[in-house]
């Protein structure tokens, strides 16, 4: 084989190898990093880690309410945990409404966090919404329900009222 044929063969092999390398390099190297404004997970994480003592603005609170119904389970869970820290008043009432809806979520993890949110923000008025979950198929949900019922002053042996 003469030198030219060998050079063309080596060059062709190099082109093929470079082409394969480009195809195998993960796409995230070429892609710009997502911003919290476009990525629900990053946005809810940002809101969740807002410094303690700083309430949510009306816009941030509305975002959290929307994120609590996001298709991604992790986004819903993070939104619920962020709602644990709302200010008393209208935000607290609306956060409790979202948590009550989340008690019917198909994900046991979301239901468990909804129970914890009601435990933190709720009152004895929220006990009837928790009672059906004492029979939830997931033991983590049942455990959180029992803890929440106890904290909210529910006594099973006396029929409910303290």
Residue, then its C-alpha position, 0 to 999 in steps of 0.5 A: x500500500x502506498x503512502x497516499x492510500x494509507x494517509x487517506x485511510x487513516x484520515x477517513x478513520x479519524x473522521x469517523x472516530x471524531x463523528x462518533x465522539x461528537x454523537x456520544x458527547x452528552x447534549x448537556x455540554x452544548x446546552x445552556x444551563x436552564x434558568x429558574x424562570x424556565x425550569x419548575x424544579x429550579x424555581x421551586x427549589x429557589x423559593x423553598x430556600x428563601x431565607x427564614x423570616x422573609x415571607x413570600x410576595x404575592x407573585x411568589x405565593x401564586x407561583x408556589x400554588x401553581x407549582x403544587x399541582x405540577x406534573x413532577x412529583x418532586x416539584x409538588x413535594x418541594x412546593x408543599x414544603x415551601x408552603x409550610x412557611x407561609x405567613x398567617x392570614x390569607x396565604x395560610x388559608x390558601x396553602x391549607x386548601x392546596x394541602x387538602x387537595x394534595x391529600x388525594x394525590x396519587x403519589x404517597x410522598x405528596x400525600x405524606x407532605x400534605x399531611x405534614x403541612x396540615x400538621x404545621x399550619x392546621x387546626x382541629x378543624x382539619x382533623x376530618x380531612x385527615x381521618x380517611x388517611x388513617x387507612x392509606x395503603x402507604x405506611x409513611x402516610x399513616x404514620x404522619x397522619x397519626x402524628x398530625x392527629x395527635x398534634x392537632x389534639x385528636x383523641x380516638x378513644x374519646x370520639x375525637x374532641x379533646 
